[in-house]
């Protein structure tokens, strides 16, 4: 997620098919924020309404495999016709907006709908970077400004009422389970305290804390709709309005399920869009993360989340239980969103480079050759994509062995390394008569121009071998 704070806060979500320049979008949003005097948000359209009196939101429909789409060839605004690409399609988003106000082109084709503080665009204009995307998005924003209506007290009150009811049930179930668990812990410590001095000391240390927690939880049980719930409901709705979360739903079994908007990790001046997550906090306070988008190059759902969804919370591991235990769920979710947006190179389950969809990011600490079974083999040196010149034949564990000279396909006929290079026995009797690499005298032949014998005969120590080689060669030719 990218944020700027020039005049008003501008928030731009990222998603894989967003092709339009972020600078172009930011310029248009600056104009919208200036005209409305409110922070502007640009994000992918989701099921959550996102009503807020304090922000103005541009929601872009994005096609996926489950939605029907139709092609629009062109649109006409301000007396000019703009051709749309194959990717800039009309998405069937099944709008049910009773208060919607359409924005049309000059031929009467609806190209956007204004619903209170939201500008909903059913055409995926930003799927292509072209003049049509820039002009049409600017036209829609300009035409929508007069149609925006931030008077939505009734909607927000109804929204807050539903969230409060859900939280009341959530906290009631959670309080009951926490009370049961705490009383059980209290009894266990009390029982163990009878048997050992160490256990008694531990009990005495834990007793005030447990008694205080029991008193607090019992007090919460007696209050039907405490002020804490109402404040939390308001804070959770504001979290959704900010775009950090697309839905937050209290479940009847005491579990809270929250779905984030698209999450981006900023690290080393790089951006890693890791997609959206479902965060589940059960009645006992246990947390699990589920990825809603694929990470084709990674095994873990997040650099700091294990494959089973359990997070390594690092320096917030002590703060999160306190927030959950005191029912401050909005603060806990905000802290967990910040956790998802961050990366610590010292303790990841998986390196951040595995989450780069472009494959271009290089982490100096990410060594692909570390513990490789093929390290310094023929495959490593001649075929592996990770070896960009750091390993050569001289690093091979078979370098200048019999395998290198006789079997390695990369050194056939000694094209790279000859056993005679720098050989101390070169030109000696051993070289001529016994060396396996000179079995046919083709490498070092004493019978050449420098032969000291006037004619071949038994007097020459090399006569018999030379004669044998000639016979073998002649038989091979005849065969």
C-alpha positions as a Python dict, from the first residue, in 0.01 Angstrom:
ca = {
    (1, 'X'): (0, 0, 0),
    (2, 'X'): (136, 345, -96),
    (3, 'X'): (54, 656, 105),
    (4, 'X'): (131, 1020, 45),
    (5, 'X'): (39, 1319, 261),
    (6, 'X'): (61, 1635, 52),
    (7, 'X'): (-274, 1811, 102),
    (8, 'X'): (-492, 1525, 222),
    (9, 'X'): (-405, 1161, 278),
    (10, 'X'): (-410, 954, -42),
    (11, 'X'): (-432, 573, -19),
    (12, 'X'): (-382, 352, -326),
    (13, 'X'): (-427, -26, -306),
    (14, 'X'): (-225, -254, -535),
    (15, 'X'): (-347, -567, -714),
    (16, 'X'): (-194, -784, -991),
    (17, 'X'): (-394, -646, -1286),
    (18, 'X'): (-348, -280, -1194),
    (19, 'X'): (-154, -144, -1494),
    (20, 'X'): (-229, 227, -1479),
    (21, 'X'): (50, 447, -1345),
    (22, 'X'): (21, 514, -971),
    (23, 'X'): (131, 872, -1031),
    (24, 'X'): (-163, 927, -1270),
    (25, 'X'): (-405, 780, -1015),
    (26, 'X'): (-250, 988, -736),
    (27, 'X'): (-291, 1311, -935),
    (28, 'X'): (-660, 1238, -993),
    (29, 'X'): (-713, 1150, -626),
    (30, 'X'): (-542, 1472, -516),
    (31, 'X'): (-802, 1665, -715),
    (32, 'X'): (-1081, 1459, -557),
    (33, 'X'): (-942, 1509, -205),
    (34, 'X'): (-899, 1881, -265),
    (35, 'X'): (-1255, 1926, -389),
    (36, 'X'): (-1413, 1721, -108),
    (37, 'X'): (-1168, 1820, 167),
    (38, 'X'): (-1148, 1454, 271),
    (39, 'X'): (-885, 1178, 247),
    (40, 'X'): (-923, 978, -77),
    (41, 'X'): (-894, 600, -114),
    (42, 'X'): (-848, 405, -440),
    (43, 'X'): (-911, 33, -406),
    (44, 'X'): (-1051, -281, -564),
    (45, 'X'): (-1428, -317, -526),
    (46, 'X'): (-1527, -567, -255),
    (47, 'X'): (-1851, -682, -95),
    (48, 'X'): (-1802, -446, 197),
    (49, 'X'): (-1988, -116, 144),
    (50, 'X'): (-1716, 102, 297),
    (51, 'X'): (-1949, 384, 403),
    (52, 'X'): (-1777, 664, 593),
    (53, 'X'): (-1842, 1031, 657),
    (54, 'X'): (-1468, 1096, 679),
    (55, 'X'): (-1333, 955, 351),
    (56, 'X'): (-1415, 949, -19),
    (57, 'X'): (-1351, 619, -196),
    (58, 'X'): (-1304, 524, -564),
    (59, 'X'): (-1385, 152, -603),
    (60, 'X'): (-1263, -18, -923),
    (61, 'X'): (-1431, -340, -1037),
    (62, 'X'): (-1171, -608, -1114),
    (63, 'X'): (-1257, -912, -1325),
    (64, 'X'): (-1186, -1261, -1198),
    (65, 'X'): (-1259, -1614, -1321),
    (66, 'X'): (-1592, -1629, -1135),
    (67, 'X'): (-1743, -1312, -1283),
    (68, 'X'): (-1903, -1253, -1620),
    (69, 'X'): (-1761, -973, -1830),
    (70, 'X'): (-1859, -803, -2152),
    (71, 'X'): (-1657, -597, -2400),
    (72, 'X'): (-1714, -226, -2453),
    (73, 'X'): (-1542, -105, -2767),
    (74, 'X'): (-1543, 270, -2696),
    (75, 'X'): (-1682, 550, -2478),
    (76, 'X'): (-1737, 917, -2564),
    (77, 'X'): (-1680, 1204, -2320),
    (78, 'X'): (-1612, 1573, -2372),
    (79, 'X'): (-1674, 1535, -2747),
    (80, 'X'): (-1401, 1274, -2797),
    (81, 'X'): (-1424, 897, -2846),
    (82, 'X'): (-1184, 674, -2650),
    (83, 'X'): (-1116, 318, -2764),
    (84, 'X'): (-1097, 57, -2485),
    (85, 'X'): (-852, -234, -2488),
    (86, 'X'): (-947, -602, -2456),
    (87, 'X'): (-858, -589, -2084),
    (88, 'X'): (-1079, -286, -2009),
    (89, 'X'): (-1400, -489, -1975),
    (90, 'X'): (-1739, -430, -1812),
    (91, 'X'): (-1759, -650, -1500),
    (92, 'X'): (-2093, -794, -1389),
    (93, 'X'): (-2073, -690, -1022),
    (94, 'X'): (-2446, -729, -944),
    (95, 'X'): (-2484, -386, -787),
    (96, 'X'): (-2762, -345, -532),
    (97, 'X'): (-2735, 23, -446),
    (98, 'X'): (-3076, 177, -368),
    (99, 'X'): (-2931, 527, -345),
    (100, 'X'): (-2697, 505, -644),
    (101, 'X'): (-2653, 797, -885),
    (102, 'X'): (-2519, 704, -1231),
    (103, 'X'): (-2244, 881, -1421),
    (104, 'X'): (-2278, 827, -1798),
    (105, 'X'): (-2081, 906, -2110),
    (106, 'X'): (-2227, 1130, -2381),
    (107, 'X'): (-2413, 832, -2533),
    (108, 'X'): (-2589, 756, -2205),
    (109, 'X'): (-2377, 448, -2119),
    (110, 'X'): (-2336, 416, -1738),
    (111, 'X'): (-1966, 423, -1657),
    (112, 'X'): (-1984, 479, -1280),
    (113, 'X'): (-2224, 496, -987),
    (114, 'X'): (-2205, 731, -690),
    (115, 'X'): (-2325, 579, -363),
    (116, 'X'): (-2286, 830, -79),
    (117, 'X'): (-1907, 853, -25),
    (118, 'X'): (-1823, 587, -285),
    (119, 'X'): (-1757, 616, -657),
    (120, 'X'): (-1811, 265, -798),
    (121, 'X'): (-1662, 203, -1147),
    (122, 'X'): (-1790, -123, -1307),
    (123, 'X'): (-1542, -102, -1598),
    (124, 'X'): (-1186, -218, -1523),
    (125, 'X'): (-1029, 92, -1677),
    (126, 'X'): (-699, 56, -1491),
    (127, 'X'): (-621, -286, -1644),
    (128, 'X'): (-440, -101, -1926),
    (129, 'X'): (-215, 205, -1922),
    (130, 'X'): (-361, 416, -2205),
    (131, 'X'): (-520, 754, -2274),
    (132, 'X'): (-870, 613, -2228),
    (133, 'X'): (-789, 502, -1871),
    (134, 'X'): (-653, 844, -1774),
    (135, 'X'): (-921, 1055, -1940),
    (136, 'X'): (-1218, 843, -1836),
    (137, 'X'): (-1106, 808, -1474),
    (138, 'X'): (-1054, 1184, -1450),
    (139, 'X'): (-1394, 1246, -1614),
    (140, 'X'): (-1570, 1008, -1373),
    (141, 'X'): (-1413, 1172, -1067),
    (142, 'X'): (-1496, 1522, -1193),
    (143, 'X'): (-1861, 1431, -1269),
    (144, 'X'): (-1903, 1247, -938),
    (145, 'X'): (-1798, 1527, -705),
    (146, 'X'): (-2136, 1704, -716),
    (147, 'X'): (-2317, 1370, -664),
    (148, 'X'): (-2130, 1267, -348),
    (149, 'X'): (-2340, 1269, -31),
    (150, 'X'): (-2169, 1229, 305),
    (151, 'X'): (-2494, 1249, 500),
    (152, 'X'): (-2530, 884, 595),
    (153, 'X'): (-2602, 890, 968),
    (154, 'X'): (-2878, 631, 942),
    (155, 'X'): (-2661, 389, 744),
    (156, 'X'): (-2369, 425, 982),
    (157, 'X'): (-2591, 381, 1289),
    (158, 'X'): (-2738, 61, 1143),
    (159, 'X'): (-2391, -60, 1054),
    (160, 'X'): (-2266, 20, 1403),
    (161, 'X'): (-2573, -149, 1561),
    (162, 'X'): (-2505, -474, 1375),
    (163, 'X'): (-2136, -463, 1466),
    (164, 'X'): (-2222, -393, 1831),
    (165, 'X'): (-2462, -688, 1846),
    (166, 'X'): (-2202, -914, 1692),
    (167, 'X'): (-1935, -794, 1934),
    (168, 'X'): (-2169, -838, 2231),
    (169, 'X'): (-2221, -1202, 2135),
    (170, 'X'): (-1852, -1246, 2054),
    (171, 'X'): (-1740, -1104, 2388),
    (172, 'X'): (-2009, -1294, 2581),
    (173, 'X'): (-1893, -1629, 2443),
    (174, 'X'): (-1528, -1530, 2472),
    (175, 'X'): (-1575, -1407, 2830),
    (176, 'X'): (-1746, -1728, 2932),
    (177, 'X'): (-1469, -1942, 2786),
    (178, 'X'): (-1196, -1722, 2930),
    (179, 'X'): (-1365, -1728, 3270),
    (180, 'X'): (-1389, -2107, 3259),
    (181, 'X'): (-1027, -2134, 3152),
    (182, 'X'): (-905, -1887, 3415),
    (183, 'X'): (-1100, -2054, 3697),
    (184, 'X'): (-957, -2388, 3586),
    (185, 'X'): (-606, -2244, 3594),
    (186, 'X'): (-673, -2097, 3937),
    (187, 'X'): (-788, -2435, 4074),
    (188, 'X'): (-489, -2613, 3920),
    (189, 'X'): (-246, -2374, 4083),
    (190, 'X'): (-434, -2398, 4412),
    (191, 'X'): (-417, -2777, 4406),
    (192, 'X'): (-51, -2788, 4316),
    (193, 'X'): (29, -2536, 4588),
    (194, 'X'): (-51, -2800, 4852),
    (195, 'X'): (234, -3025, 4755),
    (196, 'X'): (550, -2821, 4707),
    (197, 'X'): (705, -2500, 4825),
    (198, 'X'): (797, -2398, 4470),
    (199, 'X'): (439, -2450, 4357),
    (200, 'X'): (314, -2243, 4651),
    (201, 'X'): (545, -1958, 4554),
    (202, 'X'): (425, -1975, 4195),
    (203, 'X'): (64, -1976, 4306),
    (204, 'X'): (116, -1673, 4528),
    (205, 'X'): (267, -1484, 4237),
    (206, 'X'): (-14, -1582, 3999),
    (207, 'X'): (-302, -1550, 4241),
    (208, 'X'): (-343, -1168, 4234),
    (209, 'X'): (-326, -1161, 3856),
    (210, 'X'): (-579, -1443, 3815),
    (211, 'X'): (-814, -1303, 4077),
    (212, 'X'): (-804, -964, 3909),
    (213, 'X'): (-875, -1119, 3570),
    (214, 'X'): (-1165, -1326, 3711),
    (215, 'X'): (-1313, -1016, 3870),
    (216, 'X'): (-1282, -826, 3543),
    (217, 'X'): (-1437, -1105, 3337),
    (218, 'X'): (-1726, -1151, 3581),
    (219, 'X'): (-1793, -779, 3565),
    (220, 'X'): (-1804, -797, 3185),
    (221, 'X'): (-2054, -1083, 3208),
    (222, 'X'): (-2296, -869, 3407),
    (223, 'X'): (-2294, -581, 3158),
    (224, 'X'): (-2514, -644, 2856),
    (225, 'X'): (-2374, -376, 2627),
    (226, 'X'): (-2075, -213, 2797),
    (227, 'X'): (-1927, 105, 2656),
    (228, 'X'): (-1616, -95, 2560),
    (229, 'X'): (-1818, -291, 2302),
    (230, 'X'): (-1961, 24, 2147),
    (231, 'X'): (-1618, 184, 2124),
    (232, 'X'): (-1476, -133, 1972),
    (233, 'X'): (-1761, -156, 1720),
    (234, 'X'): (-1691, 202, 1612),
    (235, 'X'): (-1317, 135, 1587),
    (236, 'X'): (-1366, -186, 1384),
    (237, 'X'): (-1594, -8, 1137),
    (238, 'X'): (-1333, 266, 1100),
    (239, 'X'): (-1073, -3, 1026),
    (240, 'X'): (-1288, -128, 739),
    (241, 'X'): (-1348, 224, 613),
    (242, 'X'): (-972, 284, 604),
    (243, 'X'): (-929, -2, 357),
    (244, 'X'): (-703, -212, 580),
    (245, 'X'): (-983, -468, 622),
    (246, 'X'): (-1262, -556, 381),
    (247, 'X'): (-1470, -746, 638),
    (248, 'X'): (-1471, -806, 1015),
    (249, 'X'): (-1730, -1055, 1136),
    (250, 'X'): (-1790, -1182, 1493),
    (251, 'X'): (-1897, -1549, 1482),
    (252, 'X'): (-2154, -1717, 1705),
    (253, 'X'): (-1890, -1951, 1854),
    (254, 'X'): (-1683, -1658, 1986),
    (255, 'X'): (-1439, -1644, 1695),
    (256, 'X'): (-1357, -1317, 1518),
    (257, 'X'): (-1286, -1347, 1144),
    (258, 'X'): (-1127, -1047, 970),
    (259, 'X'): (-1028, -1026, 601),
    (260, 'X'): (-759, -775, 512),
    (261, 'X'): (-736, -564, 201),
    (262, 'X'): (-434, -620, -26),
    (263, 'X'): (-116, -616, 185),
    (264, 'X'): (217, -485, 54),
    (265, 'X'): (550, -526, 233),
    (266, 'X'): (794, -236, 188),
    (267, 'X'): (1152, -359, 232),
    (268, 'X'): (1486, -237, 94),
    (269, 'X'): (1309, 17, -132),
    (270, 'X'): (1114, -273, -292),
    (271, 'X'): (744, -347, -273),
    (272, 'X'): (619, -703, -231),
    (273, 'X'): (240, -737, -282),
    (274, 'X'): (154, -1046, -77),
    (275, 'X'): (-225, -1029, -126),
    (276, 'X'): (-507, -1051, 127),
    (277, 'X'): (-537, -1264, 439),
    (278, 'X'): (-809, -1403, 661),
    (279, 'X'): (-722, -1355, 1029),
    (280, 'X'): (-902, -1583, 1276),
    (281, 'X'): (-894, -1513, 1651),
    (282, 'X'): (-1081, -1782, 1844),
    (283, 'X'): (-1241, -1750, 2188),
    (284, 'X'): (-921, -1870, 2358),
    (285, 'X'): (-720, -1597, 2185),
    (286, 'X'): (-534, -1823, 1939),
    (287, 'X'): (-450, -1658, 1605),
    (288, 'X'): (-436, -1817, 1260),
    (289, 'X'): (-362, -1659, 921),
    (290, 'X'): (-501, -1792, 591),
    (291, 'X'): (-378, -1649, 258),
    (292, 'X'): (-648, -1556, 7),
    (293, 'X'): (-402, -1510, -281),
    (294, 'X'): (-143, -1749, -423),
    (295, 'X'): (233, -1717, -371),
    (296, 'X'): (365, -1948, -646),
    (297, 'X'): (730, -1921, -540),
    (298, 'X'): (675, -1954, -164),
    (299, 'X'): (578, -2242, 64),
    (300, 'X'): (465, -2027, 357),
    (301, 'X'): (166, -1788, 338),
    (302, 'X'): (387, -1501, 464),
    (303, 'X'): (757, -1461, 553),
    (304, 'X'): (663, -1469, 924),
    (305, 'X'): (370, -1714, 910),
    (306, 'X'): (429, -2091, 916),
    (307, 'X'): (265, -2330, 671),
    (308, 'X'): (-3, -2416, 930),
    (309, 'X'): (-101, -2048, 959),
    (310, 'X'): (58, -1981, 1299),
    (311, 'X'): (250, -1651, 1311),
    (312, 'X'): (587, -1566, 1464),
    (313, 'X'): (485, -1231, 1614),
    (314, 'X'): (831, -1130, 1732),
    (315, 'X'): (834, -811, 1939),
    (316, 'X'): (452, -788, 1950),
    (317, 'X'): (407, -1140, 2091),
    (318, 'X'): (352, -1001, 2442),
    (319, 'X'): (132, -709, 2336),
    (320, 'X'): (-123, -906, 2128),
    (321, 'X'): (-243, -1135, 2413),
    (322, 'X'): (-294, -830, 2637),
    (323, 'X'): (-509, -658, 2374),
    (324, 'X'): (-714, -971, 2304),
    (325, 'X'): (-749, -1050, 2675),
    (326, 'X'): (-892, -703, 2745),
    (327, 'X'): (-1128, -723, 2445),
    (328, 'X'): (-946, -450, 2250),
    (329, 'X'): (-991, -632, 1921),
    (330, 'X'): (-961, -325, 1695),
    (331, 'X'): (-615, -241, 1834),
    (332, 'X'): (-512, -607, 1803),
    (333, 'X'): (-623, -625, 1437),
    (334, 'X'): (-446, -299, 1352),
    (335, 'X'): (-124, -434, 1507),
    (336, 'X'): (-163, -763, 1317),
    (337, 'X'): (-210, -570, 990),
    (338, 'X'): (116, -384, 1059),
    (339, 'X'): (278, -723, 1130),
    (340, 'X'): (164, -851, 787),
    (341, 'X'): (304, -536, 621),
    (342, 'X'): (652, -575, 772),
    (343, 'X'): (955, -801, 726),
    (344, 'X'): (1240, -888, 962),
    (345, 'X'): (1537, -1044, 778),
    (346, 'X'): (1669, -1198, 1102),
    (347, 'X'): (1386, -1443, 1169),
    (348, 'X'): (1167, -1530, 867),
    (349, 'X'): (1013, -1868, 795),
    (350, 'X'): (1089, -1788, 431),
    (351, 'X'): (1303, -1524, 260),
    (352, 'X'): (1127, -1213, 121),
    (353, 'X'): (1264, -1279, -229),
    (354, 'X'): (1022, -1573, -264),
    (355, 'X'): (731, -1326, -255),
    (356, 'X'): (849, -1109, -545),
    (357, 'X'): (611, -1182, -837),
    (358, 'X'): (862, -1038, -1086),
    (359, 'X'): (1147, -1263, -971),
    (360, 'X'): (1387, -968, -1007),
    (361, 'X'): (1458, -898, -640),
    (362, 'X'): (1794, -1026, -520),
    (363, 'X'): (1848, -1072, -147),
    (364, 'X'): (2218, -1076, -61),
    (365, 'X'): (2135, -1305, 231),
    (366, 'X'): (1941, -1547, 11),
    (367, 'X'): (2200, -1795, -121),
    (368, 'X'): (2036, -2045, -361),
    (369, 'X'): (2354, -2256, -375),
    (370, 'X'): (2364, -2305, 2),
    (371, 'X'): (2346, -2677, 89),
    (372, 'X'): (2280, -2767, -277),
    (373, 'X'): (2341, -3136, -355),
    (374, 'X'): (2455, -3043, -708),
    (375, 'X'): (2709, -2783, -593),
    (376, 'X'): (3028, -2787, -804),
    (377, 'X'): (2898, -3066, -1029),
    (378, 'X'): (2874, -3061, -1409),
    (379, 'X'): (2507, -2960, -1384),
    (380, 'X'): (2592, -2676, -1143),
    (381, 'X'): (2869, -2539, -1367),
    (382, 'X'): (2713, -2575, -1712),
    (383, 'X'): (2332, -2583, -1668),
    (384, 'X'): (2208, -2434, -1340),
    (385, 'X'): (2048, -2088, -1378),
    (386, 'X'): (2174, -1981, -1034),
    (387, 'X'): (2538, -2019, -1137),
    (388, 'X'): (2625, -1692, -1307),
    (389, 'X'): (2998, -1757, -1330),
    (390, 'X'): (3089, -1810, -965),
    (391, 'X'): (3158, -2182, -1023),
    (392, 'X'): (3377, -2308, -1311),
    (393, 'X'): (3547, -2635, -1407),
    (394, 'X'): (3829, -2558, -1165),
    (395, 'X'): (3571, -2571, -878),
    (396, 'X'): (3447, -2914, -988),
    (397, 'X'): (3516, -3191, -737),
    (398, 'X'): (3630, -3408, -1032),
    (399, 'X'): (3872, -3143, -1161),
    (400, 'X'): (4183, -3308, -1315),
    (401, 'X'): (4084, -3658, -1205),
    (402, 'X'): (4059, -3966, -1427),
    (403, 'X'): (3686, -3893, -1458),
    (404, 'X'): (3762, -3542, -1585),
    (405, 'X'): (4003, -3677, -1849),
    (406, 'X'): (3820, -3993, -1957),
    (407, 'X'): (3444, -3961, -1885),
    (408, 'X'): (3328, -3601, -1844),
    (409, 'X'): (3118, -3503, -2147),
    (410, 'X'): (3234, -3143, -2111),
    (411, 'X'): (3599, -3245, -2161),
    (412, 'X'): (3573, -3488, -2452),
    (413, 'X'): (3904, -3524, -2642),
    (414, 'X'): (4060, -3305, -2371),
    (415, 'X'): (3899, -2988, -2512),
    (416, 'X'): (3926, -2815, -2175),
    (417, 'X'): (4197, -2988, -1974),
    (418, 'X'): (4463, -3229, -2093),
    (419, 'X'): (4638, -3467, -1849),
    (420, 'X'): (4960, -3371, -2024),
    (421, 'X'): (4934, -3006, -1916),
    (422, 'X'): (5224, -2938, -1679),
    (423, 'X'): (5286, -3314, -1647),
    (424, 'X'): (5626, -3384, -1490),
    (425, 'X'): (5655, -3712, -1684),
    (426, 'X'): (5596, -3559, -2026),
    (427, 'X'): (5842, -3696, -2287),
    (428, 'X'): (5980, -3961, -2054),
    (429, 'X'): (5984, -4337, -2108),
    (430, 'X'): (5686, -4364, -1873),
    (431, 'X'): (5498, -4115, -2092),
    (432, 'X'): (5570, -4311, -2410),
    (433, 'X'): (5529, -4665, -2283),
    (434, 'X'): (5308, -4671, -1972),
    (435, 'X'): (5086, -4359, -1945),
    (436, 'X'): (4720, -4451, -2008),
    (437, 'X'): (4658, -4112, -2164),
    (438, 'X'): (4919, -4177, -2434),
    (439, 'X'): (4817, -4532, -2521),
    (440, 'X'): (4845, -4469, -2897),
    (441, 'X'): (5127, -4214, -2881),
    (442, 'X'): (4894, -3953, -3019),
    (443, 'X'): (4968, -3703, -2741),
    (444, 'X'): (5344, -3753, -2710),
    (445, 'X'): (5499, -3949, -2999),
    (446, 'X'): (5874, -4023, -2987),
    (447, 'X'): (5863, -4148, -3347),
    (448, 'X'): (5829, -3805, -3498),
    (449, 'X'): (6087, -3576, -3650),
    (450, 'X'): (6305, -3582, -3341),
    (451, 'X'): (6363, -3962, -3348),
    (452, 'X'): (6733, -4035, -3286),
    (453, 'X'): (6725, -4378, -3457),
    (454, 'X'): (6808, -4405, -3830),
    (455, 'X'): (6558, -4684, -3881),
    (456, 'X'): (6296, -4865, -3677),
    (457, 'X'): (6420, -5185, -3520),
    (458, 'X'): (6437, -5386, -3206),
    (459, 'X'): (6711, -5161, -3081),
    (460, 'X'): (6449, -4889, -3027),
    (461, 'X'): (6265, -4932, -2692),
    (462, 'X'): (5951, -4793, -2853),
    (463, 'X'): (5953, -5023, -3157),
    (464, 'X'): (5729, -5297, -3014),
    (465, 'X'): (5461, -5057, -2890),
    (466, 'X'): (5465, -4861, -3215),
    (467, 'X'): (5434, -5188, -3411),
    (468, 'X'): (5142, -5302, -3191),
    (469, 'X'): (4964, -4970, -3237),
    (470, 'X'): (5006, -4991, -3615),
    (471, 'X'): (4861, -5345, -3620),
    (472, 'X'): (4562, -5247, -3406),
    (473, 'X'): (4497, -4944, -3624),
    (474, 'X'): (4522, -5154, -3942),
    (475, 'X'): (4275, -5414, -3806),
    (476, 'X'): (4033, -5142, -3708),
    (477, 'X'): (4047, -4994, -4059),
    (478, 'X'): (3993, -5337, -4221),
    (479, 'X'): (3701, -5413, -3985),
}
